[in-house]
Amino acid sequence: QVQLVESGGGLVQPGGSLRLSCDASGFTFSNYPSNMGWYRQAPGKEREFVARITIAASIPTYADSVKGRATISRDSGKNSVFLQMNNLKPEDTAVYFCSARRFESSQATWTDYWGQGTQVTVSS
């Protein structure tokens, strides 16, 4: 039912920019996600947190590795989240996953949702 679809990844030179998009569908009107964000995983590395934003108040949080270079935002009209990344570095190369966390009131539990990922490659 819930689906997260990422787009905007690709090949970019060091110092370049990309804007990643995440479109969410299937969330119940009365049970929207509490926050949405981005994680990334490079080959042979652990998955790491990149950024998240709260849905109610649009409060952002960033990992130290991207602080000052990344901006997370959302469309107030729908469940879409964006990640603007500037001054990209080779170490930013990874598969970027969109995520959402929602409270399931009927089960009194939190549920995490993930997109399929979009590849970002930073290389000259």
C-alpha positions in Angstrom: 0.0 0.0 0.0 2.7 2.5 1.0 5.2 3.3 -1.7 8.2 5.5 -1.7 9.8 6.3 -5.1 13.1 8.1 -5.4 14.4 10.0 -8.4 17.1 12.4 -9.4 20.2 10.3 -8.9 22.9 10.0 -11.5 26.5 10.7 -12.4 27.9 14.1 -11.4 31.4 15.6 -11.3 33.0 16.6 -8.0 31.7 20.0 -7.0 28.5 19.5 -8.8 24.9 19.4 -7.5 22.0 17.0 -7.5 18.4 17.2 -6.2 16.9 14.0 -5.1 13.2 13.6 -4.9 11.0 11.2 -3.0 7.3 10.8 -3.7 5.2 8.9 -1.2 1.8 7.4 -1.8 -0.5 5.2 0.2 -0.4 7.0 3.5 -3.8 7.3 5.3 -5.1 10.8 5.7 -5.4 10.3 9.5 -2.1 8.6 9.9 0.6 10.5 8.0 4.3 9.7 8.6 5.9 11.5 11.5 9.1 12.2 9.5 10.7 11.4 6.2 14.4 11.4 5.3 17.3 10.0 3.5 19.9 7.3 4.1 22.8 6.1 2.0 24.9 3.1 1.6 28.2 2.9 -0.3 29.6 -0.5 -1.5 31.1 -2.4 1.4 30.0 0.2 3.9 27.3 0.4 6.5 24.1 2.3 5.8 24.3 5.8 7.2 21.9 8.5 8.1 22.0 11.6 5.8 19.0 13.8 6.7 15.4 13.8 7.9 12.6 16.3 8.3 9.5 16.2 10.5 6.2 16.4 8.7 4.3 18.5 11.2 6.8 21.4 11.6 9.4 20.8 8.9 12.3 20.6 11.3 15.4 19.3 9.6 18.3 17.2 11.0 21.5 16.5 9.1 24.4 14.2 9.4 27.8 15.8 10.1 29.1 14.4 6.8 26.7 16.6 4.7 26.1 19.5 7.0 26.4 22.7 5.1 26.2 21.0 1.7 22.7 19.4 1.9 19.3 20.8 2.3 16.2 18.7 3.0 12.7 20.1 2.2 9.2 19.0 1.6 6.2 19.9 -0.5 3.4 21.0 1.9 0.8 19.9 -0.6 1.8 16.3 -0.7 4.1 13.7 0.8 7.1 14.6 -1.2 10.6 15.2 0.2 13.6 16.6 -1.6 17.4 16.5 -0.9 19.4 19.2 -2.5 23.1 18.3 -2.4 25.8 20.8 -3.4 29.6 20.7 -3.7 29.4 16.9 -4.1 32.4 14.8 -3.2 33.5 11.4 -4.3 32.7 10.1 -0.8 29.1 11.0 -1.4 28.9 8.1 -3.9 26.3 5.7 -2.7 22.8 4.4 -3.1 20.4 6.9 -1.5 17.3 5.5 0.1 14.2 7.5 1.0 12.6 6.6 4.3 9.5 7.3 6.2 8.4 6.5 9.8 4.8 6.3 10.8 3.0 5.5 14.0 0.5 2.6 13.6 -2.2 3.5 16.1 -4.0 0.2 15.8 -0.8 -1.7 16.7 0.8 1.0 19.0 4.0 0.5 17.0 6.2 2.5 14.7 6.7 1.3 11.1 9.6 2.2 8.8 9.2 2.4 5.1 11.9 2.4 2.4 12.2 3.2 -1.2 14.1 1.1 -3.7 17.1 3.5 -3.8 18.7 5.8 -6.4 22.3 5.7 -7.3 24.5 8.8 -6.9 28.0 8.6 -8.4 30.4 11.5 -7.9 33.4 11.1 -10.2 35.4 12.9 -12.8 
